[in-house]
């Protein structure tokens, strides 16, 4: 065998070995630790599971709403302190009781100015589908304190 052929074969073998190592490491990282196979703790087991639409709404909320309204909906997102007026506390029980799902969906769709509130909340009706808006409303209903 000539020297260039041996070099080519050695290079190919090196690539194959590196690939096998990377795949092995990734596989080991993706395996659950033994503790993950245990039964959930009482605190986790006592937490009610969210309905599918609320879980989908949570993902949309985190992407579009959390920066202002905060993780728990308390109006304390990291951008809230730059806004005047501050975003509404969506977890307030009185607010939750006073608003119908249609009111919340309308505010998401048309934005604050569209429903006579702060113009700082953008309208999401051209960005989100009706299904996404309904899912966000379902998630908002889980934010009650």
C-alpha positions as CSV (number, residue, x, y, z in Angstrom):
1,X,0.0,0.0,0.0
2,X,1.2,3.5,-0.8
3,X,1.7,6.2,1.8
4,X,-1.3,8.3,0.7
5,X,-3.7,5.3,0.8
6,X,-2.6,4.4,4.4
7,X,-3.1,8.0,5.4
8,X,-6.6,8.0,3.9
9,X,-7.5,4.8,5.6
10,X,-6.1,6.0,8.9
11,X,-8.2,9.2,8.6
12,X,-11.3,7.3,7.8
13,X,-10.8,5.0,10.8
14,X,-10.2,8.1,13.0
15,X,-13.5,9.6,11.9
16,X,-15.4,6.3,12.5
17,X,-13.9,6.0,16.0
18,X,-14.7,9.6,16.9
19,X,-18.2,9.2,15.6
20,X,-18.7,6.0,17.7
21,X,-17.4,7.8,20.8
22,X,-19.7,10.8,20.3
23,X,-22.7,8.5,19.7
24,X,-21.8,6.5,22.9
25,X,-21.4,9.6,25.0
26,X,-24.7,11.1,23.7
27,X,-26.5,7.8,24.4
28,X,-25.1,7.7,28.0
29,X,-26.2,11.3,28.6
30,X,-29.8,10.6,27.4
31,X,-30.3,7.6,29.7
32,X,-32.3,8.3,32.8
33,X,-30.5,8.1,36.1
34,X,-31.6,5.3,38.4
35,X,-33.4,7.8,40.6
36,X,-35.7,8.8,37.7
37,X,-37.3,5.3,37.8
38,X,-38.5,5.7,41.4
39,X,-42.0,6.7,42.2
40,X,-42.6,10.5,42.3
41,X,-42.4,12.2,45.7
42,X,-45.7,13.1,47.5
43,X,-45.3,16.8,46.5
44,X,-45.0,15.9,42.8
45,X,-47.7,13.3,43.0
46,X,-50.1,15.8,44.6
47,X,-49.6,18.4,41.8
48,X,-52.5,18.1,39.3
49,X,-51.5,17.5,35.8
50,X,-52.4,20.3,33.3
51,X,-54.7,19.5,30.5
52,X,-53.2,19.3,27.0
53,X,-54.5,22.7,25.9
54,X,-53.1,24.3,29.0
55,X,-49.7,22.7,28.5
56,X,-49.7,23.9,24.9
57,X,-50.8,27.4,26.1
58,X,-48.0,27.4,28.7
59,X,-45.4,27.0,25.9
60,X,-46.9,29.9,24.0
61,X,-47.2,32.0,27.1
62,X,-43.6,31.4,28.0
63,X,-42.6,32.5,24.5
64,X,-44.8,35.6,24.1
65,X,-46.1,36.7,27.5
66,X,-43.7,35.7,30.2
67,X,-41.2,38.6,29.6
68,X,-43.8,41.1,30.8
69,X,-46.3,39.1,32.8
70,X,-43.8,36.9,34.6
71,X,-43.4,33.2,35.1
72,X,-46.4,33.0,37.5
73,X,-48.4,35.7,35.8
74,X,-47.9,38.1,38.6
75,X,-47.0,41.0,36.3
76,X,-43.3,40.8,37.4
77,X,-41.5,39.6,34.2
78,X,-38.0,40.9,33.6
79,X,-39.3,43.6,31.2
80,X,-42.2,44.7,33.5
81,X,-40.2,47.2,35.3
82,X,-39.5,49.1,32.1
83,X,-43.2,49.5,31.4
84,X,-45.6,52.1,32.8
85,X,-48.2,50.9,33.5
86,X,-46.8,47.6,34.7
87,X,-48.4,44.5,33.3
88,X,-51.5,43.1,34.9
89,X,-51.3,40.4,37.6
90,X,-53.0,37.5,35.7
91,X,-52.9,35.3,38.8
92,X,-55.1,37.6,40.9
93,X,-58.2,35.7,42.0
94,X,-60.5,38.7,41.7
95,X,-59.2,39.3,38.1
96,X,-59.7,35.7,37.3
97,X,-63.3,35.7,38.5
98,X,-64.1,39.0,36.7
99,X,-62.9,37.9,33.3
100,X,-64.6,35.4,31.0
101,X,-62.5,33.3,28.7
102,X,-63.8,35.3,25.7
103,X,-62.5,38.6,27.4
104,X,-59.1,37.1,27.9
105,X,-58.9,35.8,24.3
106,X,-60.1,39.2,23.0
107,X,-57.3,41.0,24.9
108,X,-54.7,38.5,23.6
109,X,-56.0,38.8,20.0
110,X,-56.5,42.6,19.9
111,X,-53.9,43.7,22.4
112,X,-54.3,46.2,25.2
113,X,-55.3,49.2,23.1
114,X,-57.9,47.0,21.3
115,X,-59.7,46.4,24.5
116,X,-59.3,49.8,26.1
117,X,-56.3,49.1,28.2
118,X,-52.6,49.8,27.8
119,X,-51.2,50.1,24.3
120,X,-48.0,48.5,25.6
121,X,-49.5,45.0,25.2
122,X,-49.2,44.1,21.6
123,X,-52.0,42.4,19.6
124,X,-51.2,38.8,19.0
125,X,-54.1,38.0,16.7
126,X,-51.9,38.1,13.5
127,X,-49.2,36.1,15.2
128,X,-51.1,33.4,17.0
129,X,-53.8,31.1,15.7
130,X,-57.2,31.0,17.4
131,X,-56.2,27.6,18.8
132,X,-53.0,29.1,20.3
133,X,-55.0,31.9,21.8
134,X,-57.5,29.5,23.3
135,X,-54.6,27.4,24.7
136,X,-53.1,30.5,26.3
137,X,-56.4,31.3,27.9
138,X,-56.6,27.7,29.2
139,X,-53.1,28.2,30.7
140,X,-54.0,31.6,32.2
141,X,-56.8,29.8,34.1
142,X,-54.1,27.6,35.8
143,X,-52.3,30.7,37.2
144,X,-54.7,31.3,40.1
145,X,-52.9,31.9,43.4
